Amino acid sequence: MKISILILLLTALLVVQGRAQSTGTLKEAKLQITLITPIGTNGTNSINTINTVSFNILAGYHSAVRGFEFGGIANLNRDFVNGFQWAGIANYTGADVTGFQWAGISNVNLGNANAFQFAGISNVNIGSSQIFQGAGIVNYTMGSSNLIQAAGIVNYAEELNGAQFAGIVNFALRDVNGAQLAGIVNAGKSVRGLQAAGIVNATKYVHGAQIAGILNVAQKVEGLQLSVLNVADSVVSGVPIGVLSIVRNGFHEFEIGFSEGLNTTASLKLGVDRFYNIFAIGTQFLNDFRWGVGYGIGTHLVKNTDFKVNLEAISYQINEGTEWTDAYNGLQQLKLTFAGGQNEHVQFYAGPTFNLMVSDYVNKNGKIGSDFPPYSIWSKTNGNTNLRFWIGVNAGIRIH
């Protein structure tokens, strides 16, 4: 890191010196050899020389390269590079680079990079990058990146037209047209394509897909959000799929229901019409007291102002008595409901429920299986698990 800082300081000093000099008449050299500028074949006129083949044993500062340049420590060019540069530590170019740059630590250019750039630590472009940047830590492009940025830690571009691959963070200040793939975080103003991150994706607008291990955030979504938690202001088209999807202008509903199994239930539904999450609690009190907590998913098969048809699947853990039951005591429900009413915010619903109780619970009398089911159409015990199936009905009121 100390070497990197030293090279950057040296670069800054040489740039200031070069800008302050009168460029005079540029000349071209087929071959130049320099120990460290001005100790070399171009001497004090190095700053005004365009080289075809350039060897800087330690470091050299020249006008430009049109061909090949090698530097034991650094290659520094005030103007452009067309060709190939290799440096043990750093390459610096004051204008555009066209070709190939390789540096042990850093490639820096103040213009556009129409090139393949490879650096052990960082690639920095004040202009745009047109082909490929590969760095062990950071790629930084002040303008647009128009093909690929690949970094071990961070990629940054004002605008991306292509792909960003980073072990930790990808960041685009403006639009992303392509793909952002990061181990932890992707961020961009708008995305047309794909954002995929191990933890978080964030953008104002996505037209395509957001896929994250934990969280997707967007203001406007046209496409897919897939994560444990999805947050959006609005989903114009497409669907958020996750354990919890919060859409400010989406689907929100509270439900109180009654059935022969769970005599009273309360449910909160969040998401969009095409796919929503269900968080539920319920009690059975007409027989012995039992209670359950459930999670499920649902969709609207039909949705009109005064008539709706919903299909929902919910899984409950049924607890015997007031305490939590450690054994698996699962109620699986598939519900088809029909809802109607003239009130815009309140509707009544009813429909059939298909129930399957899967239980490893052992009763006090040694019997395997819960007595939660009020009756059963089919019952079977395999080893330590009892299965009971029945068809019931459910009804209630919905507030949305």
Sequence and secondary structure as in RCSB ss.txt:
>XXXX:A:sequence
MKISILILLLTALLVVQGRAQSTGTLKEAKLQITLITPIGTNGTNSINTINTVSFNILAGYHSAVRGFEFGGIAN
LNRDFVNGFQWAGIANYTGADVTGFQWAGISNVNLGNANAFQFAGISNVNIGSSQIFQGAGIVNYTMGSSNLIQA
AGIVNYAEELNGAQFAGIVNFALRDVNGAQLAGIVNAGKSVRGLQAAGIVNATKYVHGAQIAGILNVAQKVEGLQ
LSVLNVADSVVSGVPIGVLSIVRNGFHEFEIGFSEGLNTTASLKLGVDRFYNIFAIGTQFLNDFRWGVGYGIGTH
LVKNTDFKVNLEAISYQINEGTEWTDAYNGLQQLKLTFAGGQNEHVQFYAGPTFNLMVSDYVNKNGKIGSDFPPY
SIWSKTNGNTNLRFWIGVNAGIRIH
>XXXX:A:secstr
 HHHHHHHHHHHHHHHHHHHS     EEEEEEEEEETTEETTGGGGGGEEEEEEEEEEEEEESEEEEEEEESSEE
EESS EEEEEEESSEEEESS EEEEEEESSEEEESS EEEEEEESSEEEESS B SEEEESSEEEEEEEE SEEE
ESSEEEEEEEEEEEEESSEEEEEEEEEEEEEESSEEEEEEEEEEEEESSEEEEEEEEEEEEESSEEEEEEEEEEE
ESSEEEEEEEEEEEEESSEEEETTSEEEEEEEEESSSSEEEEEEEEETTEEEEEEEEEE SSS EEEEEEEEEEE
EEE SSEEEEEEEEEEEEEETTS   S EEEEEEEEEEEE SSSSEEEEEEEEEEEEEE  B TTS BS S SS 
 SEEEEETTEEEEEEEEEEEEEEE 
